[in-house]
Amino acid sequence: MRIALHTRVREDRIEEYEAAHRAVPDELTAGIRAAGATSWTIWRSGCELFHLLECEDYAGLLAELEQLPVNIAWQTRMADLLDVVHDYSKAGATAGIPVVWEL
C-alpha cells in the first residue's frame, strides 16, 4: 500500500531539518524497514513536506515504530522542527492524504 502524508517544517528550522535527514541513523532506517516499509520519500516545497511511504500494513508499521527507542528519540527531535507533526498514535494509522486521482 502507498500512504501519502503531509507535515510542515518550521520556517526557521528548514536547514536543521534537512541536515537531520542527511544523517538519519542507520538503526532508524533498519527499524523502519524491519517494521515493513519498502520505501519512504519526502519532498519539500517551502515549509510544506510531502511524504510517500510504501508498506504492506501501515497500522502495523506505526505500532512497531512507536515502541522503537531510536524512533521515539527521532520523533522527539522532529517535533522541535515541525509545525505539523505526523501523529504516530492509533489515529495516525488513518491520517494519510486521501487519493483524489490516479493514472
N, C-alpha and C positions, 0 to 999 in steps of 0.2 A: 504494500500500500504506500501511496505517497501522501505526505502531510505537508501543507504549507502553513507557515507561522509568520506572524508579524510582531516585531518588537521595535523599540526606538531607543537609540543611544542618546545620552545627554550630549548636547551640542559642545559643551566644554570638555567632554571626555572621549571624543572620537579617536584621537591619536592613541590614547591609552587602551581603548577597546581593540583597535586594530593591532596594536603591539601585543596585547594578550593573546590574540588569535594567531599571531605568527609563532607563538611559543606554547601552544596547547600541550599540557603534559601528556606524555606517551601513555601513562597509566589511565588517563581520562579517555583518550581515543580508544584504547584497548577495551575499557569498560563499556563505552558506547557501542562498540562492535559486538562485544560479548552479550550485551543486552538485546541485540537483534537489529541494530541499524546497519544497513548496507551502504548508505551514503548520506551525507548531510552537507548542504551547500548554503552559504549565507551571502546575500548580496546587500550592498548599502547604497542608498540614494539619499544624499544629505544625511539626515539623522534617522531615516527610516531603514529598518533592517527587514529583509525578507528571507525566510528560511525554506528550503525544500529538503525534507527528510524522507528517506525510503526505508521501510522496515516491514516485517510481517505483522507484528502486533504492537501498535502504538501504546495502548494502555499498559501492556506488559512491559514494554521498554521503559516507560515512565516509572512504573512500580519498582523495577530493578534499579534504575538510576537514583531514585530518591533515597535508597538505602546505601549507596556507594559513597564512602567518605571523601574520595577525591572529587566527586561530582558535587557533594554538599559544599565543599570548600570553593569550588569553581562558581557555583550558583551564588554564594555569598559575595564573591568578588564581582561577579557580573551585576548583581543587584545594585552595587555602588556606581556602576557605569551606565545603567539603563533607566530611562523614564518609564518605558512599558516593558515589564518583565513577563516572560512566559511563565504561566502558572504550572508548576510541576505537581500540583495536588491532583486528586482524582478528577476534578473539573478540568484540569489541563488536558486530560486524555481526549476531550471533545472540543478543545479550544482552537482547532485548526481553522484556517480560512476556507470557507466553502468554495467548491468549484462552480464557476459560472458557465464556462465554455471550455471545450477540449477538442483538439483536432486529432 
